[in-house]
């Protein structure tokens, strides 16, 4: 938008000002692009199973040590392993993933 504004003002403003405004618009545009590029590269995108670590789940069949959990009110049901054991209805935290089995703790 800044480049379009600069190009329009290039033909509207008198001679010395049209070049100054065009250069200012180009510099502002480059600054905006630089800021967007910098902030977009700060945070690494998390996808797949790594997004599950740290989430809470509800035990739907006792994990002693293997059972099943449901992820927070959703219809996702996963096989889970809990070393210390967890009874039905307990809330557990996902600490890791081993293939298609969630590793959970109380």
C-alpha positions as CSV (number, residue, x, y, z in Angstrom):
1,X,0.0,0.0,0.0
2,X,2.9,2.3,0.7
3,X,4.4,1.7,-2.6
4,X,1.2,2.5,-4.4
5,X,0.7,5.7,-2.4
6,X,4.3,6.7,-3.3
7,X,3.7,6.1,-7.0
8,X,0.5,8.1,-7.0
9,X,2.1,11.0,-5.2
10,X,5.0,10.9,-7.7
11,X,2.6,12.2,-10.3
12,X,0.5,14.5,-8.1
13,X,3.1,16.4,-6.1
14,X,5.4,19.1,-7.5
15,X,8.9,18.1,-8.5
16,X,11.2,18.1,-5.4
17,X,8.5,16.7,-3.1
18,X,7.4,13.8,-5.3
19,X,10.8,12.2,-5.2
20,X,11.1,12.8,-1.4
21,X,7.7,11.2,-0.7
22,X,8.4,8.3,-3.0
23,X,11.8,7.6,-1.3
24,X,10.1,7.9,2.2
25,X,7.4,5.4,1.1
26,X,10.0,3.0,-0.2
27,X,12.0,3.2,3.1
28,X,8.9,2.7,5.2
29,X,7.8,-0.3,3.1
30,X,11.3,-1.9,3.5
31,X,11.1,-1.3,7.2
32,X,7.7,-2.9,7.4
33,X,8.8,-5.9,5.4
34,X,11.9,-6.3,7.7
35,X,9.9,-6.2,10.9
36,X,7.4,-8.7,9.6
37,X,10.2,-11.0,8.5
38,X,12.0,-10.8,11.8
39,X,9.0,-11.5,14.0
40,X,7.7,-14.3,11.8
41,X,11.0,-16.2,12.2
42,X,11.1,-15.9,16.0
43,X,8.7,-18.7,16.9
44,X,9.2,-22.2,15.6
45,X,5.9,-23.7,14.4
46,X,4.9,-26.8,16.3
47,X,2.9,-29.5,14.4
48,X,1.9,-33.1,14.7
49,X,2.3,-35.1,17.9
50,X,4.7,-32.6,19.6
51,X,1.7,-30.3,20.2
52,X,0.2,-32.9,22.6
53,X,3.0,-32.7,25.1
54,X,1.9,-30.7,28.1
55,X,-1.8,-31.1,27.5
56,X,-4.3,-32.5,30.0
57,X,-6.2,-35.7,29.4
58,X,-8.9,-37.7,31.2
59,X,-8.4,-41.4,31.9
60,X,-11.4,-43.4,30.4
61,X,-10.0,-46.9,31.1
62,X,-7.5,-47.5,33.9
63,X,-3.9,-47.1,33.0
64,X,-2.1,-49.8,34.9
65,X,0.3,-49.3,33.1
66,X,-1.7,-49.3,29.8
67,X,-5.1,-47.8,29.3
68,X,-6.9,-45.1,27.3
69,X,-7.3,-41.4,27.7
70,X,-9.5,-38.7,26.2
71,X,-8.0,-35.4,25.3
72,X,-9.7,-32.5,27.1
73,X,-13.4,-32.9,26.3
74,X,-12.7,-33.8,22.7
75,X,-13.6,-37.1,21.0
76,X,-9.9,-38.0,20.6
77,X,-9.2,-41.3,22.4
78,X,-5.5,-42.4,22.7
79,X,-3.8,-45.4,24.1
80,X,-1.7,-44.3,27.1
81,X,0.9,-45.6,29.5
82,X,1.2,-44.4,33.0
83,X,4.1,-45.8,35.1
84,X,2.5,-45.0,38.5
85,X,-1.0,-46.0,37.3
86,X,-4.1,-43.9,37.0
87,X,-7.8,-44.7,37.6
88,X,-10.7,-43.9,35.5
89,X,-11.8,-40.3,35.7
90,X,-8.4,-38.9,36.8
91,X,-6.8,-36.1,35.0
92,X,-3.3,-36.8,33.7
93,X,-0.6,-34.7,31.9
94,X,1.0,-35.9,28.6
95,X,4.8,-35.9,29.1
96,X,5.8,-37.8,26.0
97,X,4.9,-40.0,23.0
98,X,6.1,-43.4,22.1
99,X,4.9,-44.1,18.5
100,X,1.1,-44.1,19.0
101,X,1.0,-44.4,22.8
102,X,0.9,-41.3,25.0
103,X,3.2,-41.4,28.1
104,X,1.2,-39.7,30.9
105,X,1.8,-38.7,34.5
106,X,-0.7,-38.0,37.3
